[in-house]
């Protein structure tokens, strides 16, 4: 029985946040991800406006992973009339409750902050730039609260990798490892029955190709075939940089920090870069190269991400998975300390002289990292350890380009005496050549390739490469545009 399918992208079409894709068939309606828009206050305000979807008629919602730009609006579903089931991998299911509760508390805090004009913010100032008034933030809106999170979690069903489950009339789902973060998976939908059935593959976010490289996570699953592939293009225009060995670069930084008793601040994302960096530091400990330098993971969510990998070794690279199954703890070392409360986080500001603090956010625009910066950025014994992409005009990029002062929401303008060091090889996203290699491994070429989750330049660059190298024609749909597949 042949069943037609139509896709509608209500986010992450020509941009990199707000993933939300509606799949309509003759028999079913399924939503793939329901993420938040991130970026400017104006971008965040878009989250309060639900997309033009009849949520009450949805058969199912599928969540690819627990990053907020893919799952952040799930707890709005009860108030929007959705009464079906939500499907995620078992590992993502375990993380979602914490992610959504944290988001609800953050929303509540932002309402109070913006009402009082105390929203956290920071800017790095170049020579000649004058401090300015705080940015004008639109009033914050509560998207959901803790009771909504409880109702949402009651609707979620955790599904192991590679297990088929029926989620709607004539639609089945299989999660395939995406190699991106703990629990991240591509969603493989089989639509129809018998010889006429069709396979739609939604990658979510893909991790990099890791052949021959040191890796914490298992390589992304490579489908043998699919009729339609909806693929992310976050790094679609970014080739992988040739850089020095990550372990050796990090070893040199740690040795220098230990010798000079530096306070090292490493901005991380709680699910992704935090685990990748802990893995690299654990490797240095195994070689006797930590020099007694303490490491503080200042993020309860990052700690949960580490613990998730112990519970779900199927997401780990084969050698690390084997160690976990043998009862070892490859992501622990004596110098590693978990910081699980704000009181502990504030304490390490006072006590750390010669140590590494891993704290959110990865873009240095929120979270405990802002407080650590305000406390220490004027110290010549402070080092900012940067890895992966930073926004072009963001705090970190400005410091790397020579900003001299930093202004914080407290009103303080502080001279920047901290130095920076960069470690490559810590990205959780596939680069352009990784994405091309991923498609190259298909035995049967997809009949349709659809690019989402990327800026327009990134989508266009990747589409050109896929066309020129693999003869794949790609669709770049606009937000809300129906696309028959």
C-alpha positions in Angstrom: 0.0 0.0 0.0 1.6 3.3 -1.1 1.2 6.2 1.3 2.2 9.7 0.3 4.1 11.8 2.8 4.5 15.6 3.2 7.0 17.4 5.4 6.6 20.8 6.9 9.5 22.5 8.7 8.4 24.8 11.5 11.9 25.6 12.7 15.5 25.0 11.9 14.9 25.8 8.2 17.6 28.2 7.2 18.6 28.5 10.9 20.2 26.3 13.5 17.7 26.2 16.4 14.0 25.5 16.9 13.9 22.0 15.3 10.3 21.1 14.5 9.3 19.0 11.5 5.7 17.8 10.8 5.3 14.5 8.9 1.9 14.0 7.3 0.8 10.8 5.6 -2.6 9.7 4.4 -3.0 7.9 7.7 -0.9 9.7 10.3 0.6 12.9 11.6 4.0 12.8 13.5 6.1 15.6 14.9 9.9 15.2 14.8 11.4 17.3 17.6 9.9 20.4 19.3 12.9 22.5 20.1 13.4 26.0 21.3 14.7 28.9 19.3 17.9 30.3 20.8 20.0 33.4 20.3 18.8 36.9 20.8 16.0 37.9 23.1 13.9 38.3 20.0 14.6 34.8 19.0 13.7 33.5 22.4 10.4 35.4 22.3 9.4 33.3 19.2 9.1 30.2 21.5 5.9 31.5 23.0 4.2 31.4 19.6 3.2 27.8 18.8 3.6 26.8 15.2 0.4 26.4 13.1 -0.1 22.7 13.9 -3.2 20.9 15.1 -1.4 19.3 18.1 -4.6 17.5 19.2 -4.5 15.5 15.9 -0.9 14.3 16.2 -0.4 10.6 16.6 3.1 10.8 18.0 6.1 13.0 18.7 9.6 11.8 18.2 12.6 13.3 20.0 16.1 12.9 18.5 18.0 14.0 21.5 18.0 16.1 24.7 19.6 19.4 23.4 17.2 22.2 24.1 17.0 23.3 20.5 15.5 19.9 19.7 13.4 19.2 22.9 12.9 22.5 24.7 9.2 23.0 24.0 8.0 19.5 24.7 6.4 20.5 27.9 4.2 22.9 26.0 2.4 19.9 24.4 -0.2 19.3 27.2 -1.4 22.9 27.0 -1.5 22.7 23.2 -3.9 19.7 23.3 -1.5 16.9 22.4 -2.6 13.6 24.0 -0.5 11.0 22.2 2.8 9.3 23.0 6.3 10.8 22.8 9.2 8.6 21.8 12.8 9.0 22.6 15.8 6.7 23.2 16.0 5.3 26.7 19.0 7.4 27.4 17.4 10.6 26.2 14.2 9.7 28.2 16.4 9.6 31.3 17.8 13.1 30.6 14.7 14.8 29.4 13.0 15.3 32.8 16.1 17.1 34.1 16.5 19.2 31.0 12.8 20.3 31.0 12.7 21.0 34.8 15.8 23.0 34.5 14.2 25.0 31.6 11.1 25.6 33.7 13.1 27.0 36.6 15.1 29.2 34.1 12.0 30.6 32.6 10.7 31.4 36.1 13.9 33.2 36.9 14.0 35.2 33.7 10.4 36.5 34.4 11.6 37.9 37.7 15.0 39.1 36.3 13.5 41.0 33.4 10.7 42.5 35.5 13.5 43.9 37.8 15.9 44.7 34.9 18.6 42.3 36.2 18.8 39.8 33.3 22.3 38.3 33.1 24.3 39.5 30.2 27.9 40.4 29.4 29.9 42.0 26.6 33.6 42.2 25.8 34.7 45.7 24.7 37.4 46.6 22.2 39.6 49.6 22.6 37.6 52.8 22.2 34.2 51.0 22.8 32.3 52.6 25.7 30.2 50.6 28.2 26.6 50.9 27.4 23.2 50.4 29.1 21.9 46.9 29.5 20.3 45.5 26.3 16.5 45.9 26.2 15.0 42.5 26.7 11.4 41.8 25.8 9.3 40.6 28.7 10.0 36.9 29.4 7.1 34.5 29.1 6.5 31.2 30.9 6.2 28.5 28.3 5.5 25.8 30.9 6.0 24.9 34.5 6.9 21.9 36.6 3.4 20.3 36.5 3.5 20.5 32.7 6.9 18.7 32.8 5.4 15.9 34.9 2.5 15.5 32.4 4.9 15.4 29.5 7.2 12.9 31.1 4.2 10.6 31.7 3.6 10.6 27.9 7.2 9.6 27.0 8.2 6.1 26.1 11.9 5.2 26.1 13.0 3.0 23.2 16.3 1.2 22.9 18.5 1.7 19.9 17.7 -0.4 16.8 14.4 -1.7 18.1 11.4 -1.2 15.9 8.2 0.2 17.4 4.9 1.0 15.8 4.0 4.7 16.6 1.1 5.4 14.2 -1.1 3.7 11.6 1.2 2.2 9.0 4.2 4.0 10.6 7.0 2.4 12.5 10.1 3.9 14.2 13.7 2.7 14.8 16.2 4.9 16.6 19.8 4.7 15.2 22.8 6.0 17.0 23.8 9.5 15.9 27.2 9.7 17.6 26.5 13.3 18.7 25.7 13.3 22.5 24.6 10.8 25.1 21.3 9.4 23.9 21.3 11.2 20.5 19.8 9.2 17.6 18.5 9.5 14.1 14.8 8.6 13.6 14.2 6.0 10.9 10.5 6.0 9.9 9.0 3.3 7.8 5.8 4.4 6.1 3.3 2.0 4.4 3.4 -1.7 4.2 4.7 -4.5 1.9 6.6 -3.8 -1.2 5.3 -0.2 -1.4 6.6 0.9 2.0 9.1 3.8 2.1 11.8 4.7 4.5 12.3 8.3 5.8 15.5 9.0 7.8 15.8 12.1 10.0 19.3 12.4 11.2 18.8 14.8 14.1 22.3 16.1 14.8 25.1 13.8 13.5 28.5 13.5 15.2 31.8 13.6 13.2 33.3 10.8 11.3 35.9 9.3 13.6 37.8 6.7 11.5 41.2 6.2 13.1 40.7 9.0 15.6 40.5 9.1 19.4 36.8 9.1 20.2 34.6 9.0 23.2 31.4 8.2 21.3 30.6 5.5 18.8 30.5 6.5 15.2 27.1 7.5 13.7 25.0 4.7 12.3 25.3 4.5 8.5 22.0 3.5 6.9 22.2 1.1 4.0 19.4 2.9 2.1 16.5 5.3 2.6 14.1 6.9 0.2 14.2 10.3 1.9 16.9 11.7 4.1 16.4 14.8 6.2 19.9 15.8 7.3 21.3 18.5 9.5 23.7 21.1 7.9 25.0 23.0 11.0 28.6 22.7 9.7 27.6 22.4 6.1 30.1 25.1 5.0 32.8 24.3 7.5 35.5 21.9 6.5 37.3 20.1 9.3 40.3 22.0 10.3 43.7 20.4 10.3 45.0 20.9 13.8 47.6 19.6 16.2 46.8 16.4 18.1 44.1 17.3 20.7 45.7 15.3 23.5 49.1 16.8 23.0 47.7 20.4 22.8 45.7 19.8 26.0 48.7 18.2 27.7 50.8 21.2 27.1 48.1 23.5 28.4 47.6 21.5 31.5 51.4 21.3 32.2 51.7 25.1 31.8 48.6 25.6 34.0 50.0 23.4 36.7 53.5 25.0 36.6 52.1 28.6 36.8 49.2 27.7 39.1 46.6 29.0 36.6 42.9 29.1 37.1 41.5 27.6 33.8 38.0 28.4 32.8 36.6 26.0 30.1 33.1 27.0 28.8 31.2 23.8 27.9 27.8 22.6 26.8 26.4 20.2 29.5 25.6 17.5 27.0 28.4 17.1 24.5 31.5 19.2 25.0 31.6 18.6 28.8 31.9 14.8 28.3 34.4 15.1 25.4 36.7 17.3 27.5 36.4 15.0 30.6 37.3 12.1 28.4 40.5 13.9 27.1 41.5 14.8 30.6 41.0 11.3 31.8 43.4 10.2 29.1 46.0 12.7 30.3 45.6 11.3 33.9 46.2 7.8 32.5 49.5 9.0 31.1 50.4 10.8 34.4 50.1 14.2 32.8 47.6 15.9 35.1 50.3 17.2 37.4 47.9 17.2 40.4 45.6 19.8 38.7 42.1 19.5 40.0 39.2 19.5 37.6 35.7 20.8 38.6 32.6 20.0 36.5 30.4 22.9 37.5 27.1 21.6 35.9 24.8 19.0 37.4 23.5 18.3 33.9 27.0 17.6 32.6 27.4 15.1 35.5 24.1 13.4 34.5 25.4 13.2 31.0 28.6 11.4 32.2 26.6 9.0 34.3 24.3 8.4 31.4 27.2 7.0 29.4 28.0 4.5 32.1 24.3 3.3 32.1 24.3 3.2 28.3 27.6 2.1 27.0 26.1 1.4 23.5 26.7 5.1 22.8 30.4 4.8 23.6 33.3 4.0 21.3 34.0 0.2 21.3 37.1 0.3 23.5 35.5 2.6 26.1 32.2 0.6 26.0 34.2 -2.6 26.7 35.9 -0.9 29.7 32.5 0.2 31.1 31.0 -3.3 30.7 34.1 -4.7 32.5 33.2 -2.6 35.5 35.8 0.1 34.9 35.2 3.9 35.1 37.1 5.4 32.1 35.5 8.9 32.6 36.7 9.2 36.2 40.1 10.1 37.6 41.2 11.3 41.1 41.5 14.9 40.2 37.9 15.0 38.9 35.3 16.7 41.2 31.6 17.2 40.6 30.1 20.6 41.6 26.4 20.0 42.2 25.1 23.2 43.9 25.3 27.0 43.5 27.0 27.2 46.9 29.7 24.8 45.8 30.1 26.7 42.5 30.6 30.0 44.4 33.1 28.3 46.7 35.4 27.3 43.9 35.6 30.9 42.8 37.3 31.6 46.1 39.4 28.5 46.5 40.7 27.6 43.1 44.3 28.6 42.4 45.6 26.2 39.9 42.6 24.2 38.7 40.3 23.7 35.7 36.6 24.6 35.9 34.2 23.2 33.3 31.0 25.3 33.4 28.2 26.3 31.2 27.4 27.9 28.9 29.5 26.9 26.0 29.0 30.3 24.4 29.8 32.2 27.6 26.5 34.0 27.5 24.7 32.5 30.5 25.0 30.1 33.4 27.8 29.9 36.1 30.5 30.7 33.5 29.4 34.3 33.6 30.0 34.5 37.3 33.3 32.8 37.1 34.4 35.3 34.4 33.3 38.3 36.4 35.3 36.9 39.4 38.5 36.1 37.5 38.8 37.7 34.0 41.0 40.5 35.4 43.5 38.0 36.8 46.7 37.4 34.7 46.7 33.9 36.2 43.3 33.1 34.5 43.2 31.2 31.3 40.1 30.7 29.1 40.2 27.3 27.4 38.1 27.4 24.3 37.1 24.6 22.0 34.8 24.3 19.0 32.6 27.0 17.4 32.0 30.4 19.1 29.5 33.0 17.7 31.3 35.5 15.5 30.5 38.5 17.7 30.2 36.5 20.9 32.1 37.1 24.2 34.8 34.5 23.5 35.4 35.5 19.9 35.8 39.2 20.9 38.3 38.2 23.6 40.3 36.2 21.1 40.4 39.2 18.8 41.8 41.4 21.5 39.0 43.0 23.5 40.4 44.9 26.5 37.5 45.2 29.0 34.4 43.2 29.9 31.1 44.7 31.0 28.7 42.5 33.1 25.1 42.9 34.2 26.2 43.9 37.7 27.4 47.1 36.1 31.1 46.3 36.6 33.5 47.1 33.8 36.6 44.9 34.3 39.9 44.9 32.5 40.6 41.7 30.7 44.0 40.3 31.9 43.1 36.6 31.3 44.7 34.9 28.3 43.1 32.3 26.0 44.1 28.9 24.6 42.2 26.9 22.0 41.8 23.2 21.7 40.3 21.8 18.5 38.8 18.3 18.1 36.0 18.8 20.7 33.1 19.4 18.4 30.1 17.1 18.6 28.8 18.1 15.1 29.8 16.5 11.8 31.8 18.8 9.5 31.2 19.2 5.8 33.4 16.2 4.8 31.9 14.1 7.5 28.4 14.6 6.1 29.6 13.8 2.6 31.3 10.7 3.8 28.1 9.7 5.6 26.1 9.9 2.4 28.9 8.2 0.4 28.3 5.0 2.5 24.7 4.5 1.3 24.5 1.4 -1.0 21.3 2.8 -2.6 21.2 6.5 -3.3 18.3 8.3 -1.6 15.7 9.7 -4.0 15.3 12.9 -1.9 17.7 14.7 0.3 16.3 17.5 2.4 18.7 19.9 4.3 17.6 21.5 7.6 19.1 22.8 10.8 21.6 25.1 9.2 21.9 28.7 8.1 21.2 29.4 4.4 24.9 29.7 3.5 25.6 26.3 5.3 22.7 24.6 3.5 23.7 26.0 0.1 27.4 25.0 0.5 26.5 21.4 1.6 23.9 21.1 -1.2 26.5 22.1 -3.8 29.0 19.6 -2.5 26.5 16.7 -2.4 25.4 17.6 -5.9 28.9 17.9 -7.3 30.5 14.9 -5.5 27.6 12.4 -5.2 25.1 13.6 -7.7 22.5 14.1 -5.0 19.9 16.8 -5.6 18.9 18.6 -2.4 15.8 20.5 -1.3 16.2 23.5 1.0 12.6 24.1 2.2 11.5 27.4 3.7 9.8 27.5 7.1 6.2 26.3 6.8 6.6 25.3 3.2 5.0 21.9 2.5 7.4 19.4 0.7 5.9 16.3 -0.8 8.3 13.4 -0.5 
